[in-house]
Amino acid sequence: MINSLGIKKSPKDTKVVVAMSGGVDSSVAAGIMKNEGYNVTGITLKLYDEPNQSKNGRQCCAGRDIMDAKRVSELLNIKHEVLFYQKKFRKEVIDSFIDSYVGGETPIPCVQCNQTVKFRDLFKYAKDLNADALITGHYVSRIENKNKADMYRAKDSNRDQSYFLFSTSQEQLDFLRFPLGNIQKDETRKIASKLNLNVADKADSQDICFVPNGDYSAVIKKFKPESFKPGDIVDLSGKKMGTHEGIINYTIGQRRGIKISSQDPLYVVSINADKNTIIVGPKETLIIDSITLRDINILGSDEEFRKTILIKVRSTGKLLKANIKINGKGAKVKILDKETGISPGQACVFYSKDNFGDKVLGGGWIHKADNKFLST
């Protein structure tokens, strides 16, 4: 027999590991697996130690979340383990986040977290347990077609998390399952209520776990205070317009807080970490028509990339038409739709449309946004 996970075993003989963050989504994923009769082990990752963390914070992987995951596991009567990955997380995610910001980029630590401690290290741990599958509460769809597992955007487009999973390898995707990919968020909460889970009404995590108040500069000041170096704010021609107190206080597209008097609104157009300068200009100079990517991950076929495809350059952004030329581990992306404020350090994720929906073809990290308005 083939079970609901596409594995040739009965559910009771199928061992699954569920990544349980302590939130409603992963808890419901565990509940669905338990109700279908699978042999379930829940695993929660302890990623970050912060003694002064707010008890009412809305970040993931906090101390309260571990207790919530334990309570859910008790209610579901499943095994539960906690893995202490603080050192891994500090090296792979926090240090990388800080280095990226100091380098003038706008990083996405949640992608780094999925790419390293979650889908690499937890993947290996689940394999070591002889599990048949690793289950997560991400809102993405996984469809097997012609003996190949493909990733698609979730049914609930407002909750779709495929942007954050672009670096998933084919080997990982073959092992992963996403029970929430085809349901709406409100249905997830209804399932949690039916299961009498303590997290049914728990608010979604919004803050990054090590940035509990969304104050990135405070985190960098804590770990790398020498990064705050005053420098110049210049216009597109290089003329000095003012002074900044550290490039880490700025992001591409920023308008507020530049502290420069001007007749017309000015935006942060570029950040030059080598020269420690912030470049500002009018809104129209934020338009980007091509970007250079590094460290790309490919899930699609060569044939798919020979066509015009779709991309996303920010998690909340729209799908844009683009042409892509792959060169080893890098790529050049020609954007065919108008887009503004693209920042190095963000991800560019590739998609194509087929009969099943919006298929993820992979993606890469934005190394450079080619701005034709900047002087060379």
Helices and strands as residue ranges (DSSP letters): G 11-13, E 15-19, H 24-35, E 39-46, H 63-76, E 79-84, H 86-89, I 90-94, H 95-102, H 109-113, I 114-122, H 123-128, E 133-135, E 140-145, E 148-153, G 162-165, H 170-175, E 176-177, H 185-194, H 216-223, G 225-227, E 231-234, E 240-244, G 247-249, E 267-272, E 277-281, G 283-286, E 287-298, H 302-305, E 309-312, E 320-327, E 330-340, E 347-354, E 357-370
